[in-house]
Each structure stands twice: as structure tokens, then as C-alpha cells.
Amino acid sequence: MTLQPYYSDRFLLSNISMAGLVILMHGCLDCKNILQKRHHWMFYYLGLSIYPKWLFLLDEENKEKSLQVRVGNAVDTVGQAGKPKKITGF
């Protein structure tokens, strides 16, 4: 798991996940009274910024199933050698 406000290989900033981090940082200004005593549920705001780094594939009986997955670096150009083209959409 990672805790970051960016997604799409650090290309786009998610306002929702950034808000979750700012809410918790604001609660840390008085951590002893706010986060440890009265409002400990504010740690749930971290869930807005968590992105998983693995993939589980389950079958119908909820048993783990194996699958080959290719993992590589994100690219923004495609095309034949010598004729690169930019990717323009999502």
C-alpha cells in the first residue's frame, strides 16, 4: 500500500486524496487532544489516499487463482521505431 495524493504514475493529482491528507494533518496540530482522545476516527480519512500495489484474482469459491501479469514502466509515446506518437487520451 502507498499513501499518496497522485495517481496515473504521478501524472494527476487527486483532490479527494489530498483533502484526506490535509484533514489528518490539521488534526495533528493538537494531536493529543484531537486524535488520541476525542476524534480517533479521523484516521479513516487516510483511506482516501491509499492505493494498493498488488492484484488478487479470486475464483467463484473465493480461492486465490494465479494469473500472469506483465508489469513495466508507464510510457507516453507509442508507434514504430523512428516514428514516435504521443498518447493523447486516457
C-alpha positions in Angstrom: 0.0 0.0 0.0 1.1 3.5 -0.7 -0.1 6.8 0.8 0.0 9.5 -1.8 -2.3 12.0 -3.5 -1.1 11.3 -7.0 -2.3 8.6 -9.4 -1.6 7.6 -13.0 2.1 7.3 -12.5 2.4 10.7 -10.7 0.8 12.5 -13.6 -2.5 13.6 -12.0 -3.3 14.9 -8.5 -6.5 13.6 -6.8 -8.2 16.4 -4.9 -10.1 13.9 -2.7 -7.0 12.1 -1.6 -5.2 15.4 -1.0 -8.2 16.5 1.2 -7.9 13.4 3.3 -4.2 14.1 4.0 -4.9 17.7 4.8 -7.7 16.8 7.2 -5.4 14.5 9.1 -2.5 17.0 9.1 -4.9 19.6 10.5 -5.9 17.2 13.3 -2.2 16.7 14.1 -1.9 20.3 15.1 -3.2 19.3 18.5 -2.6 15.5 18.3 -3.0 14.7 22.0 -6.5 16.2 22.4 -7.9 15.7 18.9 -6.6 12.4 17.5 -5.8 10.5 20.7 -8.9 11.4 22.8 -12.0 12.6 21.0 -11.6 12.2 17.3 -9.6 9.0 16.7 -12.0 8.1 13.8 -10.2 10.8 11.8 -7.6 8.2 10.8 -10.2 6.8 8.5 -9.5 9.8 6.2 -6.2 8.2 5.3 -8.2 5.6 3.4 -8.9 8.2 0.7 -5.2 8.3 -0.2 -4.3 4.6 -0.1 -3.6 2.9 -3.3 -2.9 -0.9 -3.4 0.2 -2.2 -5.1 -0.9 -5.7 -5.8 -3.6 -7.6 -7.5 -5.6 -10.6 -6.2 -7.6 -12.8 -8.6 -10.3 -14.9 -7.0 -12.5 -17.6 -8.5 -16.1 -18.3 -7.7 -15.3 -20.0 -4.4 -13.1 -17.1 -3.2 -9.9 -19.2 -3.7 -6.8 -17.4 -5.0 -6.2 -18.0 -8.7 -2.8 -17.5 -10.4 -2.5 -15.3 -13.5 0.5 -14.0 -15.4 0.6 -10.2 -15.5 3.1 -8.0 -17.3 4.5 -5.2 -15.3 6.5 -2.3 -16.8 7.1 1.4 -16.9 4.4 3.8 -18.0 5.1 5.4 -21.3 3.6 8.4 -23.1 4.8 7.6 -26.6 3.9 4.7 -28.9 4.5 3.9 -32.5 7.1 2.3 -34.8 10.8 2.8 -34.3 11.7 6.3 -35.6 8.1 7.5 -35.8 7.0 8.2 -32.2 3.5 9.4 -31.5 2.2 10.9 -28.2 -0.7 9.3 -26.4 -3.4 11.9 -26.2 -6.3 10.3 -24.3 -6.9 8.1 -21.2 
